[in-house]
Amino acid sequence: MSAASVLEPAIPEHLTTERTQPSKLPQNYQPPFPAYAARFPKSSKGLVMAVIGFQKKTEILHSDENRSKLVSFMSQEIGDETPQHWDLATVVDKKGYHNISAIAYWRSASEHNAWINKSGFGVFWKKLKPTGGVGWFMEIFSPSMDRLETVFSDNEVPEGIAHMRESVSGPLREHVYWGSMRDRLPASQTDALVGDRMSPSKGDKVSDTEFRRVRVAGRNNLAMIRSGQDWSNTDSHERELYLNTMHPVLIKGMDFLTREGSAVGCFSNRFMEVVNIDGTSEPTEKTFGLGFFDDMASLEGWSKQHKTHLDIFGRFIQYAAELQDHVQLRLFHEVMVLQPEQQFFEYIGCHPGTGMLASL
């Protein structure tokens, strides 16, 4: 990016306020390559993201009745209450369980609540019983607009929550420096966003979760990140470069968070592969990490200080340089820092390492 490039602030004007918390933006800073943010309607008060899925000890086949039921609920056309976008993704977790999840988005809590009722999912969920064979989970995040930030390497193809965008920003000013993630978050202008550092949850300590329905209380300033990669648009040279150099380093970092994340304040991490909704076996060439951290500082700490993320960051800088900044790989993330009432976690028959059950 040339020194003459016009950069746009990440926080939109209507969410900008006088700072009482210092920005980390270096003076006269120019990011080395462009990134963009989703712009949502000014009238929007908040959005909803839901992670709904199930787990089994055995491989989940395309013909699995639970998979079909999950896809059916998400695919129903019921007007404005239909999810604005959803992805289907799989992972084998650290306990060896096969998990499949729908990651779905709505424009408001009222539309999401209406979907719960109109789709029949609410009745289905209430009737579920823990059997010890199939575990179901529902994790809902309802950030107000000041507690959400997005960043994308591509300003044309939306991912995740950006499917609800009204427009796209110009190249961002707050990008590729330590602290830029926090600086993009409107709430950080006046709030240090301190969370409950790996302290016990307000929920009951539980055992035998595979035979119980457990609801986990929300935590103060829980940080959620969904960070994705899409190499479907790369040419053969870049695809080979990505799969042989970037992807292995990324997997190593995600594996650390999945298996040892508690050492850096990460309750749960799932490194997931997006799969085709229609059940075909063709790969999508898309992955994402979905992580829950005790607060923003812990997420920043892993990003800035831990070798696994420094290796990811350093390798990407080399990767971009090797491609002379003509990168076709699409990257994105969405970060939410949530108040307790903006979180909902319920697990039915899941093993104790699932999602926020691990916080108990």
C-alpha positions as a Markdown table, in Angstrom:
| # | Residue | x | y | z |
|---|---|---|---|---|
| 1 | Met | 0.0 | 0.0 | 0.0 |
| 2 | Ser | 1.5 | 3.3 | -1.0 |
| 3 | Ala | 2.0 | 6.2 | 1.4 |
| 4 | Ala | -0.5 | 8.2 | -0.6 |
| 5 | Ser | -3.3 | 5.7 | 0.1 |
| 6 | Val | -6.4 | 7.1 | 1.8 |
| 7 | Leu | -7.2 | 5.0 | 4.9 |
| 8 | Glu | -10.5 | 4.8 | 6.6 |
| 9 | Pro | -11.0 | 4.4 | 10.4 |
| 10 | Ala | -12.3 | 1.0 | 11.4 |
| 11 | Ile | -14.9 | 2.4 | 13.8 |
| 12 | Pro | -17.8 | 4.0 | 11.9 |
| 13 | Glu | -18.6 | 7.6 | 12.6 |
| 14 | His | -21.9 | 6.9 | 14.4 |
| 15 | Leu | -20.1 | 4.6 | 16.8 |
| 16 | Thr | -17.2 | 6.9 | 17.4 |
| 17 | Thr | -16.9 | 8.6 | 20.8 |
| 18 | Glu | -14.2 | 10.5 | 22.7 |
| 19 | Arg | -11.5 | 8.0 | 23.9 |
| 20 | Thr | -10.8 | 7.5 | 27.5 |
| 21 | Gln | -8.8 | 4.3 | 26.7 |
| 22 | Pro | -5.6 | 4.8 | 24.7 |
| 23 | Ser | -5.3 | 3.7 | 21.1 |
| 24 | Lys | -2.3 | 1.5 | 20.1 |
| 25 | Leu | -2.2 | 3.1 | 16.6 |
| 26 | Pro | 1.4 | 4.2 | 15.8 |
| 27 | Gln | 1.8 | 7.7 | 14.6 |
| 28 | Asn | 1.7 | 8.2 | 10.8 |
| 29 | Tyr | 1.1 | 4.4 | 10.4 |
| 30 | Gln | 0.6 | 2.8 | 7.0 |
| 31 | Pro | -0.4 | -0.8 | 6.9 |
| 32 | Pro | 1.7 | -3.0 | 4.6 |
| 33 | Phe | -1.4 | -4.4 | 2.7 |
| 34 | Pro | -5.1 | -3.5 | 2.7 |
| 35 | Ala | -7.9 | -4.9 | 4.8 |
| 36 | Tyr | -11.6 | -4.0 | 5.1 |
| 37 | Ala | -14.5 | -4.1 | 7.5 |
| 38 | Ala | -18.1 | -4.8 | 7.1 |
| 39 | Arg | -20.4 | -1.8 | 7.6 |
| 40 | Phe | -23.8 | -2.5 | 9.1 |
| 41 | Pro | -26.9 | -0.3 | 9.0 |
| 42 | Lys | -26.9 | 2.6 | 11.5 |
| 43 | Ser | -30.3 | 1.5 | 12.7 |
| 44 | Ser | -28.9 | -1.9 | 13.8 |
| 45 | Lys | -28.8 | -2.3 | 17.6 |
| 46 | Gly | -27.3 | -5.8 | 17.6 |
| 47 | Leu | -26.8 | -9.0 | 15.7 |
| 48 | Val | -27.0 | -12.7 | 16.5 |
| 49 | Met | -24.6 | -15.6 | 15.8 |
| 50 | Ala | -25.6 | -19.1 | 16.9 |
| 51 | Val | -23.5 | -22.2 | 16.9 |
| 52 | Ile | -25.8 | -25.2 | 16.9 |
| 53 | Gly | -24.7 | -28.8 | 16.5 |
| 54 | Phe | -24.2 | -32.3 | 17.8 |
| 55 | Gln | -21.4 | -34.7 | 18.5 |
| 56 | Lys | -20.9 | -38.5 | 18.4 |
| 57 | Lys | -18.1 | -40.9 | 19.1 |
| 58 | Thr | -18.4 | -42.3 | 15.6 |
| 59 | Glu | -18.0 | -40.6 | 12.2 |
| 60 | Ile | -21.1 | -38.6 | 11.2 |
| 61 | Leu | -22.3 | -39.8 | 7.8 |
| 62 | His | -24.1 | -37.7 | 5.2 |
| 63 | Ser | -27.2 | -39.9 | 5.8 |
| 64 | Asp | -27.1 | -39.3 | 9.6 |
| 65 | Glu | -30.6 | -38.4 | 10.8 |
| 66 | Asn | -29.3 | -35.7 | 13.2 |
| 67 | Arg | -27.4 | -34.1 | 10.4 |
| 68 | Ser | -30.4 | -34.1 | 8.2 |
| 69 | Lys | -32.5 | -32.6 | 11.0 |
| 70 | Leu | -30.0 | -29.8 | 11.6 |
| 71 | Val | -29.8 | -28.9 | 7.9 |
| 72 | Ser | -33.6 | -29.0 | 7.7 |
| 73 | Phe | -34.0 | -26.5 | 10.5 |
| 74 | Met | -31.5 | -24.1 | 9.0 |
| 75 | Ser | -32.8 | -24.4 | 5.4 |
| 76 | Gln | -36.4 | -23.7 | 6.1 |
| 77 | Glu | -37.7 | -20.6 | 4.3 |
| 78 | Ile | -39.8 | -18.7 | 6.8 |
| 79 | Gly | -39.4 | -15.1 | 5.7 |
| 80 | Asp | -37.3 | -12.6 | 7.6 |
| 81 | Glu | -36.8 | -15.1 | 10.4 |
| 82 | Thr | -34.7 | -17.4 | 8.1 |
| 83 | Pro | -31.0 | -17.2 | 9.0 |
| 84 | Gln | -29.4 | -14.5 | 6.8 |
| 85 | His | -26.5 | -16.9 | 6.3 |
| 86 | Trp | -25.2 | -20.1 | 7.7 |
| 87 | Asp | -22.3 | -22.5 | 7.3 |
| 88 | Leu | -22.1 | -26.2 | 8.0 |
| 89 | Ala | -18.7 | -27.2 | 9.5 |
| 90 | Thr | -17.1 | -30.3 | 11.1 |
| 91 | Val | -14.3 | -31.1 | 13.5 |
| 92 | Val | -13.0 | -34.1 | 15.5 |
| 93 | Asp | -12.4 | -32.6 | 18.9 |
| 94 | Lys | -9.6 | -33.2 | 21.4 |
| 95 | Lys | -11.6 | -36.1 | 23.0 |
| 96 | Gly | -12.0 | -37.8 | 19.6 |
| 97 | Tyr | -15.7 | -37.0 | 19.2 |
| 98 | His | -17.0 | -36.1 | 15.7 |
| 99 | Asn | -18.8 | -32.7 | 15.8 |
| 100 | Ile | -21.0 | -31.0 | 13.1 |
| 101 | Ser | -22.2 | -27.5 | 13.6 |
| 102 | Ala | -24.3 | -24.9 | 11.9 |
| 103 | Ile | -23.0 | -21.4 | 12.3 |
| 104 | Ala | -25.9 | -19.1 | 11.6 |
| 105 | Tyr | -26.6 | -15.4 | 11.7 |
| 106 | Trp | -29.6 | -13.2 | 12.2 |
| 107 | Arg | -30.1 | -9.4 | 12.0 |
| 108 | Ser | -31.6 | -9.1 | 15.4 |
| 109 | Ala | -32.5 | -11.0 | 18.5 |
| 110 | Ser | -36.2 | -10.7 | 17.7 |
| 111 | Glu | -35.7 | -12.4 | 14.3 |
| 112 | His | -33.6 | -15.1 | 15.9 |
| 113 | Asn | -36.3 | -15.7 | 18.6 |
| 114 | Ala | -39.0 | -15.8 | 15.9 |
| 115 | Trp | -36.9 | -18.5 | 14.0 |
| 116 | Ile | -36.7 | -20.5 | 17.2 |
| 117 | Asn | -40.5 | -20.6 | 17.4 |
| 118 | Lys | -41.6 | -20.7 | 13.7 |
| 119 | Ser | -39.0 | -23.3 | 12.6 |
| 120 | Gly | -40.0 | -25.8 | 15.3 |
| 121 | Phe | -36.5 | -25.8 | 16.6 |
| 122 | Gly | -37.5 | -24.6 | 20.0 |
| 123 | Val | -39.9 | -27.5 | 20.5 |
| 124 | Phe | -37.3 | -29.9 | 19.2 |
| 125 | Trp | -34.6 | -28.5 | 21.6 |
| 126 | Lys | -36.9 | -28.7 | 24.7 |
| 127 | Lys | -37.7 | -32.4 | 23.9 |
| 128 | Leu | -34.1 | -33.5 | 23.5 |
| 129 | Lys | -32.9 | -35.8 | 26.2 |
| 130 | Pro | -29.3 | -36.7 | 27.1 |
| 131 | Thr | -28.7 | -40.3 | 26.1 |
| 132 | Gly | -25.0 | -40.8 | 26.3 |
| 133 | Gly | -24.8 | -41.5 | 22.6 |
| 134 | Val | -25.5 | -38.1 | 20.8 |
| 135 | Gly | -24.8 | -34.8 | 22.5 |
| 136 | Trp | -26.3 | -31.5 | 21.3 |
| 137 | Phe | -25.0 | -28.0 | 22.0 |
| 138 | Met | -26.3 | -24.5 | 21.4 |
| 139 | Glu | -24.1 | -21.4 | 21.8 |
| 140 | Ile | -25.6 | -18.0 | 21.1 |
| 141 | Phe | -23.9 | -14.7 | 20.9 |
| 142 | Ser | -25.9 | -11.4 | 20.7 |
| 143 | Pro | -23.4 | -8.5 | 20.5 |
| 144 | Ser | -24.5 | -4.9 | 20.5 |
| 145 | Met | -22.9 | -3.1 | 17.6 |
| 146 | Asp | -20.2 | -1.6 | 19.8 |
| 147 | Arg | -19.0 | -5.0 | 20.8 |
| 148 | Leu | -18.3 | -6.4 | 17.4 |
| 149 | Glu | -15.5 | -5.9 | 14.9 |
| 150 | Thr | -14.7 | -7.5 | 11.6 |
| 151 | Val | -11.7 | -7.6 | 9.2 |
| 152 | Phe | -11.4 | -9.0 | 5.7 |
| 153 | Ser | -8.6 | -9.3 | 3.2 |
| 154 | Asp | -11.2 | -9.2 | 0.4 |
| 155 | Asn | -13.8 | -6.4 | -0.1 |
| 156 | Glu | -16.0 | -8.3 | -2.5 |
| 157 | Val | -16.8 | -11.8 | -1.2 |
| 158 | Pro | -18.6 | -11.8 | 2.2 |
| 159 | Glu | -18.0 | -14.3 | 4.9 |
| 160 | Gly | -19.9 | -15.1 | 8.1 |
| 161 | Ile | -21.5 | -12.1 | 9.7 |
| 162 | Ala | -20.6 | -9.9 | 6.7 |
| 163 | His | -23.5 | -11.4 | 4.8 |
| 164 | Met | -25.6 | -9.0 | 6.8 |
| 165 | Arg | -23.5 | -5.9 | 5.8 |
| 166 | Glu | -24.9 | -2.8 | 4.2 |
| 167 | Ser | -21.6 | -1.9 | 2.6 |
| 168 | Val | -17.8 | -2.4 | 2.9 |
| 169 | Ser | -15.3 | 0.1 | 4.3 |
| 170 | Gly | -12.3 | 1.4 | 2.3 |
| 171 | Pro | -8.8 | 0.2 | 3.3 |
| 172 | Leu | -8.6 | 0.3 | 7.1 |
| 173 | Arg | -6.1 | 2.4 | 9.1 |
| 174 | Glu | -6.2 | 0.0 | 12.2 |
| 175 | His | -4.7 | -3.1 | 10.8 |
| 176 | Val | -1.5 | -5.3 | 11.1 |
| 177 | Tyr | -0.1 | -3.8 | 14.3 |
| 178 | Trp | -0.2 | -5.2 | 17.8 |
| 179 | Gly | -3.4 | -3.8 | 19.4 |
| 180 | Ser | -5.2 | -3.2 | 16.1 |
| 181 | Met | -7.9 | -5.7 | 16.9 |
| 182 | Arg | -8.8 | -3.9 | 20.1 |
| 183 | Asp | -8.7 | -0.5 | 18.3 |
| 184 | Arg | -11.3 | -1.7 | 15.8 |
| 185 | Leu | -13.8 | -2.5 | 18.6 |
| 186 | Pro | -16.0 | 0.5 | 19.4 |
| 187 | Ala | -16.5 | -0.4 | 23.0 |
| 188 | Ser | -12.7 | -0.3 | 23.6 |
| 189 | Gln | -12.8 | 3.5 | 23.2 |
| 190 | Thr | -14.1 | 3.8 | 26.8 |
| 191 | Asp | -13.9 | 0.3 | 28.3 |
| 192 | Ala | -10.8 | -1.7 | 29.1 |
| 193 | Leu | -12.9 | -4.9 | 28.5 |
| 194 | Val | -11.5 | -6.8 | 31.5 |
| 195 | Gly | -13.0 | -10.2 | 31.9 |
| 196 | Asp | -13.1 | -12.9 | 34.6 |
| 197 | Arg | -9.6 | -14.5 | 34.1 |
| 198 | Met | -10.3 | -18.2 | 34.1 |
| 199 | Ser | -12.1 | -17.9 | 37.4 |
| 200 | Pro | -14.9 | -20.5 | 38.1 |
| 201 | Ser | -18.1 | -20.0 | 36.2 |
| 202 | Lys | -21.2 | -18.9 | 38.1 |
| 203 | Gly | -22.8 | -22.2 | 36.9 |
| 204 | Asp | -22.7 | -25.3 | 39.0 |
| 205 | Lys | -19.7 | -27.6 | 38.8 |
| 206 | Val | -20.9 | -30.7 | 37.0 |
| 207 | Ser | -19.9 | -34.3 | 36.3 |
| 208 | Asp | -21.4 | -36.9 | 34.0 |
| 209 | Thr | -22.3 | -34.2 | 31.5 |
| 210 | Glu | -22.9 | -36.8 | 28.9 |
| 211 | Phe | -26.1 | -37.7 | 30.8 |
| 212 | Arg | -27.2 | -34.2 | 31.7 |
| 213 | Arg | -28.6 | -31.0 | 30.3 |
| 214 | Val | -26.3 | -28.2 | 31.4 |
| 215 | Arg | -26.6 | -24.5 | 31.0 |
| 216 | Val | -23.5 | -22.4 | 31.5 |
| 217 | Ala | -23.7 | -18.8 | 32.7 |
| 218 | Gly | -22.3 | -16.0 | 30.6 |
| 219 | Arg | -19.0 | -14.4 | 31.7 |
| 220 | Asn | -18.0 | -10.8 | 31.9 |
| 221 | Asn | -16.3 | -9.7 | 28.6 |
| 222 | Leu | -15.9 | -13.1 | 27.1 |
| 223 | Ala | -14.0 | -12.8 | 23.8 |
| 224 | Met | -15.2 | -14.9 | 20.9 |
| 225 | Ile | -13.2 | -15.0 | 17.6 |
| 226 | Arg | -14.1 | -16.7 | 14.4 |
| 227 | Ser | -11.1 | -16.5 | 12.1 |
| 228 | Gly | -11.3 | -18.1 | 8.6 |
| 229 | Gln | -9.3 | -19.1 | 5.6 |
| 230 | Asp | -10.5 | -19.7 | 2.0 |
| 231 | Trp | -8.0 | -20.9 | -0.6 |
| 232 | Ser | -10.6 | -21.9 | -3.2 |
| 233 | Asn | -9.8 | -18.9 | -5.4 |
| 234 | Thr | -6.0 | -19.4 | -5.5 |
| 235 | Asp | -4.1 | -20.5 | -8.6 |
| 236 | Ser | -2.1 | -23.7 | -8.6 |
| 237 | His | 1.1 | -22.0 | -7.5 |
| 238 | Glu | -0.5 | -20.1 | -4.5 |
| 239 | Arg | -2.5 | -23.1 | -3.5 |
| 240 | Glu | 0.6 | -25.3 | -3.3 |
| 241 | Leu | 2.4 | -22.5 | -1.4 |
| 242 | Tyr | -0.5 | -22.2 | 1.1 |
| 243 | Leu | -1.0 | -25.9 | 1.7 |
| 244 | Asn | 2.7 | -26.6 | 2.1 |
| 245 | Thr | 3.8 | -23.5 | 4.1 |
| 246 | Met | 0.9 | -21.6 | 5.7 |
| 247 | His | -1.6 | -24.3 | 6.5 |
| 248 | Pro | 0.7 | -26.5 | 8.5 |
| 249 | Val | 1.7 | -23.6 | 10.7 |
| 250 | Leu | -1.9 | -22.6 | 11.2 |
| 251 | Ile | -2.9 | -26.2 | 12.2 |
| 252 | Lys | -0.1 | -26.2 | 14.8 |
| 253 | Gly | -1.4 | -23.0 | 16.3 |
| 254 | Met | -5.0 | -24.2 | 16.3 |
| 255 | Asp | -4.0 | -27.5 | 17.8 |
| 256 | Phe | -2.2 | -25.7 | 20.7 |
| 257 | Leu | -5.3 | -23.7 | 21.5 |
| 258 | Thr | -7.5 | -26.8 | 21.3 |
| 259 | Arg | -5.4 | -28.9 | 23.5 |
| 260 | Glu | -3.5 | -26.5 | 25.7 |
| 261 | Gly | -5.4 | -23.2 | 25.4 |
| 262 | Ser | -6.2 | -22.9 | 29.1 |
| 263 | Ala | -2.5 | -21.9 | 29.5 |
| 264 | Val | -3.3 | -18.6 | 27.6 |
| 265 | Gly | -6.9 | -18.0 | 28.8 |
| 266 | Cys | -8.7 | -20.0 | 26.0 |
| 267 | Phe | -11.6 | -22.0 | 27.3 |
| 268 | Ser | -12.4 | -23.7 | 24.0 |
| 269 | Asn | -11.1 | -23.8 | 20.4 |
| 270 | Arg | -12.4 | -25.7 | 17.4 |
| 271 | Phe | -10.5 | -25.7 | 14.1 |
| 272 | Met | -13.3 | -26.5 | 11.7 |
| 273 | Glu | -13.7 | -27.4 | 8.1 |
| 274 | Val | -16.6 | -26.0 | 6.2 |
| 275 | Val | -18.5 | -28.7 | 4.3 |
| 276 | Asn | -21.1 | -28.6 | 1.6 |
| 277 | Ile | -24.7 | -28.3 | 2.9 |
| 278 | Asp | -26.0 | -30.6 | 0.1 |
| 279 | Gly | -23.9 | -33.5 | 1.5 |
| 280 | Thr | -21.6 | -33.8 | -1.4 |
| 281 | Ser | -18.1 | -35.0 | -0.6 |
| 282 | Glu | -16.2 | -32.3 | -2.5 |
| 283 | Pro | -14.1 | -30.2 | -0.2 |
| 284 | Thr | -14.9 | -26.5 | 0.1 |
| 285 | Glu | -11.3 | -25.4 | 0.7 |
| 286 | Lys | -12.4 | -23.3 | 3.7 |
| 287 | Thr | -11.5 | -23.6 | 7.4 |
| 288 | Phe | -11.9 | -21.5 | 10.4 |
| 289 | Gly | -11.0 | -21.4 | 14.1 |
| 290 | Leu | -13.7 | -20.7 | 16.6 |
| 291 | Gly | -12.3 | -19.7 | 20.0 |
| 292 | Phe | -13.6 | -18.5 | 23.3 |
| 293 | Phe | -11.2 | -16.5 | 25.5 |
| 294 | Asp | -11.7 | -15.3 | 29.1 |
| 295 | Asp | -11.1 | -11.7 | 27.8 |
| 296 | Met | -9.6 | -9.6 | 25.1 |
| 297 | Ala | -6.3 | -9.3 | 26.8 |
| 298 | Ser | -5.8 | -13.1 | 26.8 |
| 299 | Leu | -6.6 | -13.2 | 23.1 |
| 300 | Glu | -4.2 | -10.4 | 22.5 |
| 301 | Gly | -1.6 | -12.1 | 24.6 |
| 302 | Trp | -1.7 | -15.3 | 22.6 |
| 303 | Ser | -1.6 | -13.3 | 19.4 |
| 304 | Lys | 1.4 | -11.1 | 20.4 |
| 305 | Gln | 3.5 | -13.3 | 22.6 |
| 306 | His | 2.9 | -17.0 | 22.0 |
| 307 | Lys | 5.2 | -18.8 | 19.5 |
| 308 | Thr | 2.4 | -20.6 | 17.7 |
| 309 | His | 0.7 | -17.3 | 16.7 |
| 310 | Leu | 4.0 | -15.5 | 16.0 |
| 311 | Asp | 4.8 | -18.3 | 13.6 |
| 312 | Ile | 1.4 | -17.9 | 11.9 |
| 313 | Phe | 1.8 | -14.1 | 11.6 |
| 314 | Gly | 5.5 | -14.3 | 10.5 |
| 315 | Arg | 4.8 | -17.0 | 7.9 |
| 316 | Phe | 1.9 | -14.9 | 6.4 |
| 317 | Ile | 4.2 | -11.9 | 6.0 |
| 318 | Gln | 6.7 | -14.1 | 4.2 |
| 319 | Tyr | 3.8 | -15.6 | 2.2 |
| 320 | Ala | 2.6 | -12.2 | 1.0 |
| 321 | Ala | 6.1 | -11.1 | 0.2 |
| 322 | Glu | 6.7 | -14.3 | -1.9 |
| 323 | Leu | 3.6 | -13.5 | -3.9 |
| 324 | Gln | 4.6 | -9.9 | -4.2 |
| 325 | Asp | 1.4 | -9.0 | -2.3 |
| 326 | His | -0.8 | -10.5 | -5.1 |
| 327 | Val | -2.5 | -12.7 | -2.6 |
| 328 | Gln | -5.6 | -14.6 | -3.7 |
| 329 | Leu | -6.1 | -16.4 | -0.4 |
| 330 | Arg | -9.1 | -14.8 | 1.4 |
| 331 | Leu | -8.8 | -14.3 | 5.2 |
| 332 | Phe | -11.3 | -12.9 | 7.6 |
| 333 | His | -12.2 | -12.7 | 11.3 |
| 334 | Glu | -15.0 | -11.5 | 13.4 |
| 335 | Val | -14.5 | -10.7 | 17.1 |
| 336 | Met | -17.1 | -10.2 | 19.8 |
| 337 | Val | -16.5 | -9.1 | 23.4 |
| 338 | Leu | -19.7 | -9.9 | 25.2 |
| 339 | Gln | -21.5 | -9.0 | 28.3 |
| 340 | Pro | -22.9 | -12.0 | 30.3 |
| 341 | Glu | -26.5 | -11.4 | 29.1 |
| 342 | Gln | -25.3 | -11.4 | 25.5 |
| 343 | Gln | -24.3 | -15.1 | 25.8 |
| 344 | Phe | -26.2 | -18.3 | 26.0 |
| 345 | Phe | -24.7 | -21.8 | 26.4 |
| 346 | Glu | -26.6 | -25.0 | 26.7 |
| 347 | Tyr | -25.3 | -28.6 | 26.3 |
| 348 | Ile | -27.4 | -31.8 | 26.2 |
| 349 | Gly | -25.5 | -35.0 | 26.7 |
| 350 | Cys | -22.1 | -33.5 | 25.7 |
| 351 | His | -18.7 | -34.5 | 27.0 |
| 352 | Pro | -17.2 | -32.1 | 29.6 |
| 353 | Gly | -14.6 | -30.6 | 27.3 |
| 354 | Thr | -17.3 | -29.3 | 24.9 |
| 355 | Gly | -17.3 | -25.5 | 24.4 |
| 356 | Met | -18.0 | -23.6 | 27.6 |
| 357 | Leu | -18.5 | -26.8 | 29.6 |
| 358 | Ala | -14.8 | -26.6 | 29.8 |
| 359 | Ser | -15.1 | -23.5 | 31.9 |
| 360 | Leu | -16.8 | -25.4 | 34.8 |
